[in-house]
Amino acid sequence: MSRQGMDGLWSAVGDTMAVNFWATSLAVNTLSILRAEPATYVNSVEALICSHPREASWMISLKFRFLDRHVQFDPRKFGWPWVPETVSWVAPTAMALIALERAKRRGLVRGSELQRRLRLGTEMLIDRACPEGGWNAGNALVYAVPLRPHVDTTALALLALRPLYHLPIVRNSLRWLLRNAECPSAYSLAWMILAADVYKNVGVNVSPAINSARDRLAALVEDPRTIEDTSTIALAAVALGLDPISNPFEVEW
């Protein structure tokens, strides 16, 4: 809590006061899971709701819609940036949606603006999906060229979009994710396991993919050269926890 700013937002590392929406969303989600006293972070929830990326500005929105067509997305559908005064990205948007949905279900916040931000963030993720499924870091097309999905961002988006499994783009993205159980990144594999876990009741092919990914992750963490930071260690520990996984990113929809 000592890292929380007066406005309720958190920085990502150290004593710097540079606001980071990913870190703020992660902190809100953690405090909500731990059933912390709501007064300690309700202003953080409100700050997330009130935060907007650059494309929310009508001038920037017009620029992306009619002038700058190098990246093709609908700026009217926006989520959250990594830091203020920048555009939406997939990872912080997905984490903010998870945190706000959990806060809503705890009864910490309600109202039309919350619903609007949840709707816009969801629409933004769907709009930014790669044509064949999955998500890149921010956009699906650059200079009319489809970008390749990333395992970690695809997993995060799928965690946030679990209620929308009926949509073809979500189902296609899950299939893409499950085909990548041999990913060489321990960080990405851990996210894949956590995301696939919330879909394990949708089809018989999900659990085998989870088991394969966990075997792969367990082998990777035995080699210290594959672990580059403490966030990967922590994420791998959660993903490799005892069955059933106590998934801190699953919301009871």
N, C-alpha and C positions, 0 to 999 in steps of 0.2 A: 504494500500500500504506500510505502514511502516514495515510490517512483511515480505515483499518480499526480498529475498536475492539478492546479486549481480549477481548471475547466473540466476535470474528470477524465481527461485523455492521458494515455501513457506514451512514453518513448520506448523505443525498441531495446536499447542497450545502455548500460552505464548511467552516468549522471546527466547526460545530454537531455535537453528539454525539447528536442525535435519530436513533434507528435508523429505517431505511427498508428494508422488505423488497424493494421493487422494485429499489432501488439495489444491495442485497446480491446479489440474484439476477443482476442484470446484470453485476456485478463477477465473480461466480463463473463465469458463462458465458464472459466474456471471458478470464479467466485459464485456463480449461480449454481454450479454442480455441488460445490462445497456448502451450499446453503448459508453463505455469509450474510451478515446483517444487511438488508437491502439499502439502508442509508449510506453504506460505504461505497456503493457503486451505482446507485440509481441515476446520479448525474452523468455517469459515463454512458449509460444507456441512452439518456436524452441527448448527449453530445453526438453519439453515433447517428441517431435519427436526424439531427439537425445538420450533419455534415454532408457536403455535396462536392462532387468532383468538378473539374473545370468545364466539362461538356454540359453541365447543368445550366451554365450561363447561356442566355439566348444568343449572344454574339458568337461564342465558341461553337454552339450547336449549329448555327447557320454556316459557319466556316466548314465544319465537317460534312454537312449535308450537301453543300453546293459548290464549294471551292476545293477543299483538300479531299480528293477522292483516292489518295494513295492507299489509305486504309479504309476498308468498307464496313462500316457499322452504323447503327442507328443511334445517334447521340441523345435522342429523346429517351432512350432506355439506359439508365445509368445506375451504377452501384457505388463502390467506394474505391478511392485511390490508396496507394501505400502511404503517402504523405500529403499534406494539404497543397492546394494549388496545382494538382496534377490530375490526369484522367483516370478513369476506372480501370482496375485490373481484376483478373479472375480470382486470385487467391484471397485478397482482402475482402472482396465482395462476398465470396462464399462463407468466410469466417464470420463476417458481420451478420449475414442472414441467419446462421446457426445461433449466434449469441443473442440476437434480437428475438428470434422465435422462442428460445428457451426463456428469456426474460419475460416475454409476453405470457407464456404458459405459467410462469410463477406469479403472474398478476402484478408485476412491477411497473408495467407501462401499458397504456392502451390509447386508442384514439385514431383518428383518420390519417394523421401524418405517419404514424407507425405503419399502418396498413399500406399507405402509399409507398413508403420506402421499401417495405418487403416486396410489394408488387413490382416496383421498378427494378430492384436488384435481381429478382427472379427473371424478369423479362430481359435484362441485360445479359445474364448468363446464357439464356437460350439464344439470344441474338448473336452472341460471340462464339457459339459452338462451331467447330470445324465441320465442313460439309458432310463428311462421312462419319462424324461422331468424335467425341473427345474435345479437349480444350487446349489451346496454346496459352501462353501467359496472359495475352490481352486481346488479340484479334484473331480472326479466322482467315482473313484475306489481306494481303499486302501486294500492291501493284497487280491485282487480279490473280495472284498466285496463292493457292491454298497452303496454309501453314500446317506443319505436322503437330499433332497433339502431344502433350507432355503427360507422363503418368501422374505426377504429383498434382498438377492443376486439374486434370480430369477427375482424379479422386476427390479433391476438395469440392469441385462443382457438383459431383454426384452426391456427396454427403448433404449438400444444401438443397438438392432437387429431389430428394427421396419421394415426396408426395406426388411428383409428376412422372413416375415411372411409366404411366400410360402413354406418354409422348414418345413418338418414334426416335427423336434425337436423344432422349435420355436412355432408351433401351439400346440404341446403337452405340452410345458412349460406354455403357456398361459392358457390352460385348467386346468393344475395343480394349477396355481396361483388363478384362479377364484374359485376353490373349497375350498380355504382357507380363505374365508371372515370372518370366526369366529376366526381368529388368536388372541391370548391373548396379543400380543405385540403391543402397540400403534405405536412404531417406524416402525415395519414391516408392519402394516396395512397402515400407511401413504405412504410408498413406493409402496405398492400394488395398492393403489388408483391412484397414479401418473402414474404407469406403465399401468394399465388397461385403463386409460383415453386415451392414445394414440392409443389404439386398439378398441375404442368404435364403430368404423364404420365397423368392420369386422364381427360382428354377433350380433344377438338380445340378447344373453345371457350375454354380457359384461356389459351393463348399469345396469341391476338388481344386478349384483355382486358388481358393484361400489357403488350403493345405500346401499346395505347391509353392505359393509365394512365401509362406511361413518357413518352409524348409529352406528355401533359397535365402531368406533373410537371416535365419539362424546360422547358416554357413558363412554369410558375409560378415556378421558381427564377430565371428571368431577371429577374423583378420583385422587387426587394428588399423591397417592401411586403408580400409574401406570406410572408416568412421572419421569424419573430418571435424565434427563439432558436437557439443553437448546436446543440441536439439535433436540430432540424429540418434544419439544414444537414448534419450528420453522417449522419443517417438517409437524406436524399435522395442524398447522395454514394454511399452503399452501394447504394441501390436503382437508381441510374443507372449503376452500374459496368459494365464490359465484360461481354458475354455469354461464357460462362454466368455468371450472378451468383454470386459467392462468398458464399453466404448464411450469415451468422453465427448465424442462429436456426433452421437446419435441423439436425435430429439424424438420424443414419443409423439408422433404426429396424430 
